Amino acid sequence: MLQMIEANWIVFVVALLLGLLVAWWIFARASSNGRAREHRPDVLDEGAAPAQRNQALIDAPPASAVTMAGLGEIVAAAAHDEVVQAMPPPAAAPTAPLSAAAPEPGDDLTRIKGVGPKLAALLQGLGVTSFAQIAAWNEADIDRIDAQLGSFAGRIARDNWTEQARLLASGDKAAYEAKFGKL
């Protein structure tokens, strides 16, 4: 080790001096923070009116308490407006009924895999209330309903609602559970 120091003593001296210089700079900056800061102009230097305005903002209730309460309603209204604008205009000819069979009121649509309470409520709002209606849908009916499902669009085909509804409407629980799992 001593031979290495003797051979490279210039490098060690330069490194030592550089280390001392960096340490002096760090300690000098730290001690200068203890001194009084020079005054820099800010908005309160403009006069009494800005100071009163700023104090009023400080004394006011938090904005989050006021605006966050209604944020959900605002987002829901905006989303509804977008869905309404995206919907195609109603056809001039009256549309065919969703099924040839009379709808059975009161089917629990949440028994269809992929249909939760929100989606069931949306479907009931669209007049879909029974498994028989869904089982009788053709491609045009699926496209028409799917266009009105908003963020749930595509679920009808992806979760195979028509086949699930056909099995549920027929009461074939064994075939349903064999294909789609336990009810």
N, CA, C and O atoms as a DFTB+ gen file, in Angstrom:
732 C
 N C O
     1  1       0.822      -1.183       0.000
     2  2       0.000       0.000       0.000
     3  2       0.873       1.257       0.000
     4  3       0.575       2.233      -0.688
     5  1       1.964       1.216       0.790
     6  2       2.857       2.361       0.868
     7  2       3.517       2.648      -0.485
     8  3       3.736       3.805      -0.843
     9  1       3.826       1.599      -1.219
    10  2       4.426       1.778      -2.546
    11  2       3.433       2.422      -3.508
    12  3       3.817       3.220      -4.363
    13  1       2.162       2.074      -3.367
    14  2       1.160       2.649      -4.248
    15  2       1.000       4.150      -3.953
    16  3       0.824       4.950      -4.871
    17  1       1.060       4.516      -2.694
    18  2       0.955       5.933      -2.340
    19  2       2.171       6.697      -2.859
    20  3       2.029       7.793      -3.402
    21  1       3.384       6.115      -2.693
    22  2       4.591       6.788      -3.180
    23  2       4.575       6.951      -4.692
    24  3       5.052       7.960      -5.212
    25  1       4.026       5.961      -5.410
    26  2       3.997       6.019      -6.871
    27  2       2.935       7.003      -7.376
    28  3       3.105       7.609      -8.434
    29  1       1.862       7.161      -6.636
    30  2       0.748       8.009      -7.103
    31  2       0.447       9.124      -6.108
    32  3      -0.723       9.460      -5.923
    33  1       1.434       9.701      -5.471
    34  2       1.209      10.700      -4.437
    35  2       0.539      11.951      -4.984
    36  3      -0.202      12.618      -4.262
    37  1       0.783      12.276      -6.236
    38  2       0.166      13.472      -6.822
    39  2      -1.355      13.275      -6.928
    40  3      -2.116      14.200      -6.648
    41  1      -1.790      12.100      -7.322
    42  2      -3.220      11.812      -7.457
    43  2      -3.881      11.883      -6.086
    44  3      -4.976      12.431      -5.958
    45  1      -3.231      11.336      -5.058
    46  2      -3.804      11.370      -3.712
    47  2      -3.904      12.799      -3.176
    48  3      -4.896      13.138      -2.531
    49  1      -2.921      13.626      -3.421
    50  2      -2.945      15.011      -2.964
    51  2      -4.063      15.780      -3.671
    52  3      -4.780      16.552      -3.033
    53  1      -4.216      15.578      -4.969
    54  2      -5.283      16.261      -5.725
    55  2      -6.646      15.810      -5.221
    56  3      -7.546      16.636      -5.064
    57  1      -6.816      14.510      -4.963
    58  2      -8.087      13.991      -4.458
    59  2      -8.396      14.568      -3.084
    60  3      -9.540      14.925      -2.801
    61  1      -7.373      14.659      -2.222
    62  2      -7.554      15.227      -0.887
    63  2      -7.951      16.700      -0.967
    64  3      -8.857      17.130      -0.252
    65  1      -7.305      17.464      -1.805
    66  2      -7.646      18.880      -1.965
    67  2      -9.061      19.060      -2.530
    68  3      -9.802      19.946      -2.103
    69  1      -9.419      18.217      -3.487
    70  2     -10.766      18.285      -4.071
    71  2     -11.808      17.964      -3.007
    72  3     -12.841      18.630      -2.939
    73  1     -11.558      16.964      -2.183
    74  2     -12.477      16.611      -1.098
    75  2     -12.632      17.747      -0.105
    76  3     -13.747      18.041       0.327
    77  1     -11.517      18.401       0.269
    78  2     -11.580      19.532       1.191
    79  2     -12.351      20.700       0.588
    80  3     -13.104      21.375       1.290
    81  1     -12.170      20.941      -0.694
    82  2     -12.885      22.022      -1.368
    83  2     -14.394      21.766      -1.373
    84  3     -15.174      22.680      -1.108
    85  1     -14.809      20.541      -1.669
    86  2     -16.236      20.190      -1.689
    87  2     -16.813      20.318      -0.284
    88  3     -17.914      20.844      -0.127
    89  1     -16.101      19.851       0.740
    90  2     -16.585      19.949       2.113
    91  2     -16.743      21.405       2.521
    92  3     -17.748      21.763       3.135
    93  1     -15.768      22.257       2.190
    94  2     -15.859      23.682       2.524
    95  2     -17.080      24.313       1.852
    96  3     -17.785      25.110       2.470
    97  1     -17.332      23.959       0.589
    98  2     -18.467      24.530      -0.152
    99  2     -19.789      24.116       0.499
   100  3     -20.688      24.944       0.645
   101  1     -19.917      22.831       0.897
   102  2     -21.153      22.341       1.521
   103  2     -21.384      23.047       2.850
   104  3     -22.492      23.519       3.104
   105  1     -20.362      23.132       3.708
   106  2     -20.529      23.770       5.009
   107  2     -20.765      25.272       4.874
   108  3     -21.503      25.841       5.678
   109  1     -20.181      25.913       3.912
   110  2     -20.387      27.342       3.703
   111  2     -21.825      27.617       3.287
   112  3     -22.414      28.601       3.733
   113  1     -22.402      26.768       2.441
   114  2     -23.799      26.948       2.016
   115  2     -24.751      26.699       3.170
   116  3     -25.749      27.405       3.313
   117  1     -24.457      25.711       3.992
   118  2     -25.331      25.401       5.117
   119  2     -25.343      26.536       6.122
   120  3     -26.396      26.849       6.677
   121  1     -24.213      27.154       6.368
   122  2     -24.171      28.234       7.354
   123  2     -24.781      29.523       6.804
   124  3     -25.214      30.369       7.587
   125  1     -24.828      29.696       5.492
   126  2     -25.416      30.920       4.936
   127  2     -26.932      30.907       5.069
   128  3     -27.556      31.966       4.996
   129  1     -27.545      29.735       5.263
   130  2     -28.999      29.671       5.446
   131  2     -29.415      30.267       6.779
   132  3     -30.578      30.638       6.941
   133  1     -28.505      30.371       7.737
   134  2     -28.815      30.954       9.034
   135  2     -28.912      32.468       8.982
   136  3     -29.504      33.073       9.876
   137  1     -28.362      33.079       7.986
   138  2     -28.410      34.540       7.846
   139  2     -29.811      34.989       7.455
   140  3     -30.614      34.203       6.952
   141  1     -30.090      36.269       7.695
   142  2     -31.391      36.828       7.310
   143  2     -31.494      36.859       5.790
   144  3     -30.554      37.228       5.086
   145  1     -32.662      36.459       5.313
   146  2     -32.881      36.442       3.871
   147  2     -33.140      37.840       3.349
   148  3     -33.756      38.673       4.013
   149  1     -32.659      38.072       2.156
   150  2     -32.953      39.355       1.541
   151  2     -34.426      39.384       1.159
   152  3     -34.995      38.353       0.800
   153  1     -35.049      40.560       1.235
   154  2     -36.461      40.686       0.903
   155  2     -36.647      40.640      -0.610
   156  3     -36.048      41.410      -1.360
   157  1     -37.502      39.707      -1.026
   158  2     -37.882      39.632      -2.437
   159  2     -39.337      40.046      -2.540
   160  3     -40.148      39.596      -1.731
   161  1     -39.704      40.884      -3.501
   162  2     -41.094      41.341      -3.602
   163  2     -42.025      40.164      -3.925
   164  3     -41.664      39.245      -4.660
   165  1     -43.241      40.224      -3.349
   166  2     -44.255      39.227      -3.664
   167  2     -45.601      39.922      -3.833
   168  3     -45.659      41.152      -3.838
   169  1     -46.673      39.168      -3.969
   170  2     -47.985      39.751      -4.249
   171  2     -48.506      40.584      -3.097
   172  3     -49.308      41.492      -3.315
   173  1     -48.077      40.304      -1.881
   174  2     -48.562      41.089      -0.753
   175  2     -47.975      42.486      -0.731
   176  3     -48.506      43.358      -0.044
   177  1     -46.892      42.727      -1.463
   178  2     -46.296      44.052      -1.542
   179  2     -47.118      44.993      -2.419
   180  3     -46.844      46.193      -2.448
   181  1     -48.113      44.482      -3.128
   182  2     -48.881      45.301      -4.055
   183  2     -49.872      46.214      -3.353
   184  3     -50.386      47.137      -3.985
   185  1     -50.157      46.005      -2.106
   186  2     -51.085      46.869      -1.396
   187  2     -52.056      46.081      -0.553
   188  3     -51.933      44.865      -0.407
   189  1     -53.034      46.795       0.007
   190  2     -53.969      46.188       0.945
   191  2     -54.990      45.290       0.248
   192  3     -55.403      44.279       0.818
   193  1     -55.405      45.636      -0.969
   194  2     -56.446      44.855      -1.639
   195  2     -56.012      43.408      -1.891
   196  3     -56.777      42.490      -1.593
   197  1     -54.816      43.175      -2.428
   198  2     -54.413      41.774      -2.590
   199  2     -54.300      41.039      -1.258
   200  3     -54.609      39.850      -1.177
   201  1     -53.858      41.743      -0.208
   202  2     -53.747      41.102       1.094
   203  2     -55.121      40.708       1.611
   204  3     -55.276      39.624       2.174
   205  1     -56.128      41.568       1.432
   206  2     -57.489      41.232       1.874
   207  2     -58.046      40.068       1.066
   208  3     -58.701      39.183       1.616
   209  1     -57.786      40.067      -0.244
   210  2     -58.251      38.970      -1.088
   211  2     -57.623      37.662      -0.642
   212  3     -58.303      36.643      -0.523
   213  1     -56.312      37.698      -0.395
   214  2     -55.632      36.482       0.035
   215  2     -56.154      36.002       1.380
   216  3     -56.297      34.799       1.597
   217  1     -56.442      36.933       2.288
   218  2     -56.971      36.535       3.594
   219  2     -58.364      35.936       3.432
   220  3     -58.718      34.989       4.136
   221  1     -59.157      36.480       2.510
   222  2     -60.485      35.923       2.256
   223  2     -60.373      34.499       1.721
   224  3     -61.169      33.633       2.084
   225  1     -59.393      34.258       0.864
   226  2     -59.186      32.903       0.366
   227  2     -58.737      31.960       1.475
   228  3     -59.133      30.795       1.497
   229  1     -57.930      32.446       2.377
   230  2     -57.470      31.627       3.492
   231  2     -58.630      31.289       4.415
   232  3     -58.721      30.163       4.904
   233  1     -59.520      32.250       4.661
   234  2     -60.635      32.057       5.579
   235  2     -61.791      31.269       4.969
   236  3     -62.638      30.766       5.707
   237  1     -61.851      31.149       3.645
   238  2     -62.958      30.473       2.974
   239  2     -62.925      28.969       3.273
   240  3     -61.861      28.408       3.533
   241  1     -64.106      28.318       3.232
   242  2     -64.114      26.865       3.444
   243  2     -63.379      26.173       2.302
   244  3     -63.301      26.720       1.201
   245  1     -62.848      25.004       2.539
   246  2     -62.114      24.298       1.480
   247  2     -63.003      24.054       0.263
   248  3     -64.176      23.706       0.400
   249  1     -62.449      24.234      -0.896
   250  2     -63.206      24.049      -2.133
   251  2     -63.581      22.598      -2.332
   252  3     -64.617      22.304      -2.928
   253  1     -62.759      21.684      -1.843
   254  2     -63.046      20.263      -2.040
   255  2     -64.338      19.867      -1.353
   256  3     -65.035      18.976      -1.837
   257  1     -64.682      20.504      -0.235
   258  2     -65.910      20.163       0.460
   259  2     -67.125      20.582      -0.360
   260  3     -68.178      19.950      -0.277
   261  1     -66.987      21.628      -1.139
   262  2     -68.103      22.127      -1.920
   263  2     -68.203      21.413      -3.262
   264  3     -69.284      20.961      -3.641
   265  1     -67.094      21.306      -3.983
   266  2     -67.155      20.809      -5.355
   267  2     -67.150      19.298      -5.457
   268  3     -67.755      18.755      -6.382
   269  1     -66.500      18.602      -4.557
   270  2     -66.401      17.146      -4.684
   271  2     -67.747      16.474      -4.461
   272  3     -68.000      15.393      -4.992
   273  1     -68.626      17.120      -3.665
   274  2     -69.920      16.517      -3.400
   275  2     -70.730      16.383      -4.685
   276  3     -71.419      15.379      -4.869
   277  1     -70.664      17.359      -5.566
   278  2     -71.448      17.321      -6.792
   279  2     -70.689      16.823      -7.994
   280  3     -71.228      16.815      -9.101
   281  1     -69.455      16.408      -7.811
   282  2     -68.632      15.980      -8.941
   283  2     -69.204      14.749      -9.622
   284  3     -69.180      14.654     -10.849
   285  1     -69.713      13.809      -8.846
   286  2     -70.291      12.593      -9.422
   287  2     -71.482      12.901     -10.313
   288  3     -71.626      12.328     -11.393
   289  1     -72.338      13.815      -9.852
   290  2     -73.504      14.180     -10.647
   291  2     -73.093      14.878     -11.939
   292  3     -73.709      14.674     -12.985
   293  1     -72.056      15.698     -11.863
   294  2     -71.582      16.401     -13.054
   295  2     -71.037      15.411     -14.069
   296  3     -71.334      15.505     -15.260
   297  1     -70.237      14.458     -13.595
   298  2     -69.667      13.453     -14.496
   299  2     -70.769      12.598     -15.102
   300  3     -70.733      12.288     -16.292
   301  1     -71.753      12.213     -14.283
   302  2     -72.851      11.392     -14.790
   303  2     -73.656      12.143     -15.847
   304  3     -74.041      11.567     -16.864
   305  1     -73.910      13.428     -15.607
   306  2     -74.666      14.212     -16.581
   307  2     -73.889      14.363     -17.887
   308  3     -74.467      14.285     -18.971
   309  1     -72.582      14.577     -17.780
   310  2     -71.770      14.714     -18.988
   311  2     -71.732      13.404     -19.765
   312  3     -71.815      13.404     -20.994
   313  1     -71.608      12.291     -19.053
   314  2     -71.592      10.987     -19.724
   315  2     -72.936      10.718     -20.393
   316  3     -72.980      10.186     -21.503
   317  1     -74.030      11.080     -19.729
   318  2     -75.358      10.877     -20.313
   319  2     -75.504      11.692     -21.587
   320  3     -76.036      11.204     -22.584
   321  1     -75.028      12.944     -21.558
   322  2     -75.102      13.793     -22.749
   323  2     -74.313      13.194     -23.908
   324  3     -74.762      13.243     -25.053
   325  1     -73.131      12.626     -23.619
   326  2     -72.330      12.001     -24.675
   327  2     -73.034      10.790     -25.262
   328  3     -73.010      10.584     -26.476
   329  1     -73.659       9.988     -24.410
   330  2     -74.377       8.802     -24.887
   331  2     -75.548       9.221     -25.757
   332  3     -75.795       8.621     -26.803
   333  1     -76.272      10.252     -25.326
   334  2     -77.429      10.718     -26.104
   335  2     -76.980      11.241     -27.459
   336  3     -77.640      10.990     -28.467
   337  1     -75.857      11.969     -27.496
   338  2     -75.361      12.496     -28.766
   339  2     -74.860      11.386     -29.680
   340  3     -74.970      11.495     -30.901
   341  1     -74.314      10.328     -29.107
   342  2     -73.759       9.244     -29.905
   343  2     -74.830       8.309     -30.450
   344  3     -74.577       7.567     -31.399
   345  1     -76.021       8.334     -29.860
   346  2     -77.083       7.435     -30.297
   347  2     -77.583       7.848     -31.680
   348  3     -77.703       9.038     -31.974
   349  1     -77.871       6.860     -32.525
   350  2     -78.416       7.202     -33.840
   351  2     -79.838       7.743     -33.684
   352  3     -80.523       7.436     -32.708
   353  1     -80.275       8.550     -34.656
   354  2     -81.646       9.070     -34.560
   355  2     -82.643       7.924     -34.647
   356  3     -82.362       6.910     -35.286
   357  1     -83.799       8.067     -34.015
   358  2     -84.788       6.993     -34.048
   359  2     -85.276       6.745     -35.477
   360  3     -85.404       7.663     -36.287
   361  1     -85.542       5.480     -35.747
   362  2     -86.016       5.100     -37.084
   363  2     -87.428       5.628     -37.289
   364  3     -88.205       5.752     -36.342
   365  1     -87.748       5.939     -38.548
   366  2     -89.071       6.473     -38.850
   367  2     -90.136       5.396     -38.688
   368  3     -91.240       5.666     -38.215
   369  1     -89.789       4.159     -39.089
   370  2     -90.743       3.061     -38.957
   371  2     -90.706       2.545     -37.530
   372  3     -89.647       2.547     -36.903
   373  1     -91.842       2.101     -37.001
   374  2     -91.834       1.556     -35.647
   375  2     -90.993       0.281     -35.611
   376  3     -91.014      -0.523     -36.543
   377  1     -90.261       0.120     -34.522
   378  2     -89.406      -1.054     -34.406
   379  2     -90.224      -2.266     -34.012
   380  3     -91.266      -2.151     -33.368
   381  1     -89.736      -3.425     -34.406
   382  2     -90.416      -4.671     -34.062
   383  2     -90.258      -4.922     -32.573
   384  3     -89.280      -4.475     -31.974
   385  1     -91.190      -5.621     -31.972
   386  2     -91.046      -5.929     -30.556
   387  2     -89.797      -6.777     -30.327
   388  3     -89.333      -7.464     -31.237
   389  1     -89.259      -6.728     -29.116
   390  2     -88.033      -7.443     -28.823
   391  2     -88.214      -8.949     -28.892
   392  3     -87.244      -9.660     -29.154
   393  1     -89.392      -9.452     -28.671
   394  2     -89.605     -10.889     -28.786
   395  2     -91.018     -11.152     -29.268
   396  3     -91.912     -10.316     -29.134
   397  1     -91.194     -12.331     -29.831
   398  2     -92.525     -12.707     -30.273
   399  2     -93.373     -13.113     -29.071
   400  3     -94.587     -12.910     -29.063
   401  1     -92.725     -13.689     -28.054
   402  2     -93.448     -14.111     -26.860
   403  2     -93.717     -12.903     -25.968
   404  3     -92.976     -11.921     -25.987
   405  1     -94.779     -12.995     -25.198
   406  2     -95.082     -11.919     -24.258
   407  2     -94.024     -11.913     -23.160
   408  3     -93.678     -12.968     -22.629
   409  1     -93.513     -10.745     -22.817
   410  2     -92.469     -10.704     -21.803
   411  2     -92.999     -11.145     -20.438
   412  3     -94.116     -10.816     -20.039
   413  1     -92.161     -11.893     -19.750
   414  2     -92.516     -12.320     -18.407
   415  2     -91.976     -11.276     -17.448
   416  3     -90.761     -11.160     -17.289
   417  1     -92.848     -10.516     -16.805
   418  2     -92.355      -9.466     -15.921
   419  2     -91.664     -10.064     -14.696
   420  3     -92.074     -11.096     -14.165
   421  1     -90.615      -9.388     -14.271
   422  2     -89.999      -9.748     -13.019
   423  2     -88.882     -10.768     -13.055
   424  3     -88.482     -11.234     -11.988
   425  1     -88.341     -11.155     -14.218
   426  2     -87.196     -12.066     -14.223
   427  2     -86.002     -11.365     -13.601
   428  3     -85.802     -10.166     -13.797
   429  1     -85.215     -12.114     -12.855
   430  2     -84.004     -11.573     -12.239
   431  2     -82.881     -11.624     -13.265
   432  3     -82.200     -12.641     -13.400
   433  1     -82.692     -10.530     -13.986
   434  2     -81.709     -10.489     -15.068
   435  2     -80.281     -10.632     -14.563
   436  3     -79.380     -10.925     -15.349
   437  1     -80.056     -10.430     -13.270
   438  2     -78.704     -10.581     -12.738
   439  2     -78.270     -12.043     -12.678
   440  3     -77.108     -12.323     -12.383
   441  1     -79.176     -12.978     -12.950
   442  2     -78.794     -14.392     -13.014
   443  2     -77.989     -14.688     -14.273
   444  3     -77.304     -15.708     -14.344
   445  1     -78.066     -13.808     -15.264
   446  2     -77.241     -13.949     -16.473
   447  2     -75.828     -13.523     -16.109
   448  3     -75.621     -12.434     -15.574
   449  1     -74.861     -14.377     -16.396
   450  2     -73.463     -14.064     -16.088
   451  2     -73.056     -12.837     -16.910
   452  3     -73.249     -12.799     -18.125
   453  1     -72.493     -11.840     -16.232
   454  2     -72.082     -10.605     -16.886
   455  2     -73.078      -9.483     -16.708
   456  3     -72.816      -8.359     -17.135
   457  1     -74.231      -9.760     -16.080
   458  2     -75.229      -8.725     -15.828
   459  2     -75.286      -8.497     -14.325
   460  3     -75.723      -9.363     -13.567
   461  1     -74.842      -7.325     -13.909
   462  2     -74.905      -6.955     -12.501
   463  2     -76.106      -6.067     -12.244
   464  3     -76.915      -5.840     -13.144
   465  1     -76.231      -5.565     -11.033
   466  2     -77.396      -4.728     -10.689
   467  2     -77.518      -3.463     -11.545
   468  3     -78.622      -3.090     -11.941
   469  1     -76.400      -2.808     -11.830
   470  2     -76.462      -1.580     -12.638
   471  2     -76.908      -1.890     -14.063
   472  3     -77.741      -1.181     -14.629
   473  1     -76.356      -2.938     -14.631
   474  2     -76.706      -3.307     -16.000
   475  2     -78.152      -3.800     -16.063
   476  3     -78.859      -3.519     -17.031
   477  1     -78.597      -4.534     -15.035
   478  2     -79.990      -4.985     -14.997
   479  2     -80.936      -3.789     -14.948
   480  3     -81.968      -3.786     -15.619
   481  1     -80.591      -2.780     -14.161
   482  2     -81.425      -1.573     -14.087
   483  2     -81.443      -0.851     -15.431
   484  3     -82.485      -0.352     -15.857
   485  1     -80.290      -0.795     -16.098
   486  2     -80.217      -0.157     -17.414
   487  2     -81.089      -0.911     -18.423
   488  3     -81.811      -0.299     -19.210
   489  1     -81.015      -2.241     -18.392
   490  2     -81.840      -3.043     -19.302
   491  2     -83.321      -2.845     -19.021
   492  3     -84.114      -2.728     -19.955
   493  1     -83.705      -2.805     -17.757
   494  2     -85.113      -2.588     -17.423
   495  2     -85.562      -1.207     -17.889
   496  3     -86.709      -1.032     -18.300
   497  1     -84.669      -0.235     -17.827
   498  2     -84.984       1.093     -18.346
   499  2     -85.203       1.082     -19.857
   500  3     -85.925       1.921     -20.394
   501  1     -84.578       0.132     -20.529
   502  2     -84.751      -0.003     -21.980
   503  2     -85.939      -0.905     -22.330
   504  3     -86.206      -1.152     -23.506
   505  1     -86.650      -1.395     -21.307
   506  2     -87.824      -2.232     -21.543
   507  2     -87.523      -3.718     -21.575
   508  3     -88.408      -4.512     -21.894
   509  1     -86.308      -4.114     -21.255
   510  2     -85.948      -5.530     -21.236
   511  2     -86.132      -6.021     -19.811
   512  3     -85.421      -5.601     -18.898
   513  1     -87.111      -6.929     -19.629
   514  2     -87.432      -7.382     -18.277
   515  2     -87.440      -8.891     -18.118
   516  3     -87.609      -9.384     -17.003
   517  1     -87.260      -9.645     -19.204
   518  2     -87.379     -11.101     -19.066
   519  2     -86.310     -11.832     -19.866
   520  3     -85.725     -11.296     -20.806
   521  1     -86.079     -13.075     -19.458
   522  2     -85.148     -13.939     -20.169
   523  2     -85.682     -14.249     -21.569
   524  3     -84.910     -14.362     -22.521
   525  1     -86.990     -14.383     -21.690
   526  2     -87.590     -14.710     -22.982
   527  2     -87.309     -13.614     -24.014
   528  3     -87.068     -13.905     -25.186
   529  1     -87.340     -12.360     -23.573
   530  2     -87.034     -11.263     -24.497
   531  2     -85.605     -11.381     -25.006
   532  3     -85.360     -11.297     -26.210
   533  1     -84.663     -11.575     -24.090
   534  2     -83.255     -11.651     -24.476
   535  2     -83.011     -12.876     -25.344
   536  3     -82.243     -12.809     -26.304
   537  1     -83.653     -13.995     -25.021
   538  2     -83.470     -15.230     -25.794
   539  2     -83.956     -15.063     -27.231
   540  3     -83.448     -15.723     -28.138
   541  1     -84.927     -14.191     -27.441
   542  2     -85.502     -14.018     -28.783
   543  2     -84.785     -12.947     -29.607
   544  3     -85.177     -12.708     -30.749
   545  1     -83.759     -12.298     -29.075
   546  2     -83.062     -11.261     -29.814
   547  2     -82.386     -11.818     -31.058
   548  3     -81.788     -12.894     -31.027
   549  1     -82.492     -11.065     -32.162
   550  2     -81.722     -11.382     -33.362
   551  2     -80.550     -10.405     -33.429
   552  3     -80.379      -9.589     -32.523
   553  1     -79.753     -10.472     -34.467
   554  2     -78.561      -9.611     -34.571
   555  2     -78.922      -8.126     -34.556
   556  3     -78.204      -7.322     -33.963
   557  1     -80.021      -7.758     -35.199
   558  2     -80.428      -6.349     -35.227
   559  2     -80.821      -5.879     -33.825
   560  3     -80.473      -4.771     -33.417
   561  1     -81.549      -6.728     -33.088
   562  2     -81.917      -6.373     -31.715
   563  2     -80.673      -6.220     -30.844
   564  3     -80.575      -5.288     -30.046
   565  1     -79.727      -7.144     -31.004
   566  2     -78.490      -7.090     -30.221
   567  2     -77.732      -5.803     -30.526
   568  3     -77.251      -5.137     -29.610
   569  1     -77.622      -5.450     -31.800
   570  2     -76.914      -4.220     -32.183
   571  2     -77.612      -2.986     -31.621
   572  3     -76.960      -2.058     -31.142
   573  1     -78.952      -2.981     -31.685
   574  2     -79.716      -1.829     -31.206
   575  2     -79.570      -1.660     -29.692
   576  3     -79.343      -0.548     -29.215
   577  1     -79.697      -2.733     -28.947
   578  2     -79.573      -2.660     -27.486
   579  2     -78.128      -2.364     -27.094
   580  3     -77.878      -1.558     -26.198
   581  1     -77.181      -3.014     -27.762
   582  2     -75.764      -2.840     -27.444
   583  2     -75.342      -1.376     -27.605
   584  3     -74.516      -0.874     -26.841
   585  1     -75.912      -0.701     -28.597
   586  2     -75.576       0.706     -28.829
   587  2     -76.062       1.602     -27.689
   588  3     -75.585       2.727     -27.539
   589  1     -77.001       1.114     -26.893
   590  2     -77.562       1.911     -25.805
   591  2     -76.977       1.541     -24.445
   592  3     -77.405       2.083     -23.426
   593  1     -76.013       0.633     -24.412
   594  2     -75.460       0.178     -23.141
   595  2     -74.278       1.008     -22.649
   596  3     -73.769       0.750     -21.558
   597  1     -73.831       1.986     -23.413
   598  2     -72.744       2.853     -22.974
   599  2     -71.462       2.083     -22.717
   600  3     -70.942       1.419     -23.614
   601  1     -70.949       2.167     -21.496
   602  2     -69.677       1.504     -21.168
   603  2     -69.818      -0.010     -21.116
   604  3     -68.810      -0.715     -21.076
   605  1     -71.039      -0.525     -21.117
   606  2     -71.263      -1.971     -21.108
   607  2     -71.376      -2.550     -22.518
   608  3     -71.656      -3.738     -22.674
   609  1     -71.164      -1.736     -23.530
   610  2     -71.301      -2.190     -24.913
   611  2     -70.381      -3.375     -25.178
   612  3     -69.242      -3.408     -24.713
   613  1     -70.890      -4.347     -25.930
   614  2     -70.108      -5.525     -26.278
   615  2     -70.335      -6.698     -25.348
   616  3     -69.913      -7.814     -25.649
   617  1     -70.995      -6.467     -24.221
   618  2     -71.191      -7.535     -23.234
   619  2     -72.170      -8.592     -23.730
   620  3     -72.049      -9.761     -23.365
   621  1     -73.131      -8.204     -24.548
   622  2     -74.152      -9.153     -25.003
   623  2     -73.498     -10.311     -25.737
   624  3     -73.752     -11.474     -25.422
   625  1     -72.655      -9.996     -26.716
   626  2     -71.994     -11.060     -27.491
   627  2     -70.892     -11.724     -26.680
   628  3     -70.747     -12.946     -26.718
   629  1     -70.112     -10.933     -25.946
   630  2     -68.970     -11.481     -25.216
   631  2     -69.415     -12.489     -24.153
   632  3     -68.761     -13.514     -23.965
   633  1     -70.526     -12.206     -23.452
   634  2     -70.991     -13.088     -22.388
   635  2     -72.088     -14.039     -22.855
   636  3     -72.620     -14.812     -22.058
   637  1     -72.431     -13.987     -24.154
   638  2     -73.410     -14.890     -24.750
   639  2     -74.747     -14.845     -24.009
   640  3     -75.263     -15.875     -23.575
   641  1     -75.294     -13.650     -23.873
   642  2     -76.531     -13.465     -23.123
   643  2     -77.699     -14.226     -23.727
   644  3     -78.529     -14.766     -22.997
   645  1     -77.774     -14.276     -25.049
   646  2     -78.950     -14.896     -25.666
   647  2     -79.035     -16.381     -25.323
   648  3     -80.114     -16.894     -25.027
   649  1     -77.904     -17.064     -25.364
   650  2     -77.933     -18.486     -25.015
   651  2     -78.197     -18.686     -23.529
   652  3     -78.932     -19.593     -23.138
   653  1     -77.594     -17.838     -22.703
   654  2     -77.862     -17.936     -21.267
   655  2     -79.344     -17.711     -20.989
   656  3     -79.959     -18.449     -20.218
   657  1     -79.913     -16.687     -21.622
   658  2     -81.321     -16.363     -21.406
   659  2     -82.224     -17.477     -21.916
   660  3     -83.252     -17.771     -21.306
   661  1     -81.847     -18.098     -23.030
   662  2     -82.650     -19.211     -23.562
   663  2     -82.706     -20.344     -22.551
   664  3     -83.778     -20.891     -22.291
   665  1     -81.564     -20.700     -21.979
   666  2     -81.532     -21.785     -21.002
   667  2     -82.251     -21.400     -19.711
   668  3     -82.931     -22.233     -19.112
   669  1     -82.109     -20.154     -19.278
   670  2     -82.798     -19.717     -18.063
   671  2     -84.305     -19.635     -18.280
   672  3     -85.076     -19.985     -17.386
   673  1     -84.737     -19.175     -19.460
   674  2     -86.169     -19.086     -19.745
   675  2     -86.811     -20.469     -19.822
   676  3     -87.967     -20.646     -19.437
   677  1     -86.057     -21.446     -20.321
   678  2     -86.608     -22.800     -20.416
   679  2     -86.564     -23.531     -19.082
   680  3     -87.200     -24.573     -18.923
   681  1     -85.821     -22.992     -18.126
   682  2     -85.733     -23.618     -16.813
   683  2     -84.762     -24.782     -16.766
   684  3     -84.774     -25.547     -15.801
   685  1     -83.920     -24.939     -17.779
   686  2     -82.964     -26.052     -17.845
   687  2     -81.706     -25.688     -17.053
   688  3     -80.688     -25.292     -17.621
   689  1     -81.800     -25.831     -15.740
   690  2     -80.715     -25.431     -14.853
   691  2     -79.468     -26.290     -15.074
   692  3     -78.349     -25.781     -15.017
   693  1     -79.652     -27.573     -15.321
   694  2     -78.499     -28.478     -15.508
   695  2     -77.701     -28.089     -16.749
   696  3     -76.472     -28.040     -16.699
   697  1     -78.383     -27.812     -17.862
   698  2     -77.681     -27.431     -19.088
   699  2     -76.995     -26.077     -18.901
   700  3     -75.885     -25.865     -19.391
   701  1     -77.661     -25.164     -18.189
   702  2     -77.067     -23.852     -17.949
   703  2     -75.776     -24.011     -17.137
   704  3     -74.734     -23.469     -17.506
   705  1     -75.854     -24.751     -16.042
   706  2     -74.680     -24.898     -15.184
   707  2     -73.573     -25.689     -15.865
   708  3     -72.396     -25.473     -15.573
   709  1     -73.923     -26.594     -16.761
   710  2     -72.902     -27.356     -17.488
   711  2     -72.125     -26.427     -18.420
   712  3     -70.920     -26.602     -18.596
   713  1     -72.787     -25.458     -19.008
   714  2     -72.126     -24.582     -19.979
   715  2     -71.551     -23.312     -19.348
   716  3     -70.454     -22.885     -19.707
   717  1     -72.293     -22.699     -18.401
   718  2     -71.898     -21.390     -17.888
   719  2     -71.484     -21.386     -16.421
   720  3     -71.093     -20.342     -15.899
   721  1     -71.559     -22.505     -15.759
   722  2     -71.170     -22.563     -14.353
   723  2     -72.365     -22.452     -13.436
   724  3     -73.499     -22.233     -13.862
   725  1     -72.066     -22.610     -12.167
   726  2     -73.122     -22.641     -11.142
   727  2     -73.877     -21.328     -11.081
   728  3     -73.296     -20.247     -11.180
   729  1     -75.188     -21.448     -10.915
   730  2     -76.050     -20.264     -10.766
   731  2     -75.851     -19.643      -9.411
   732  3     -76.486     -18.637      -9.094
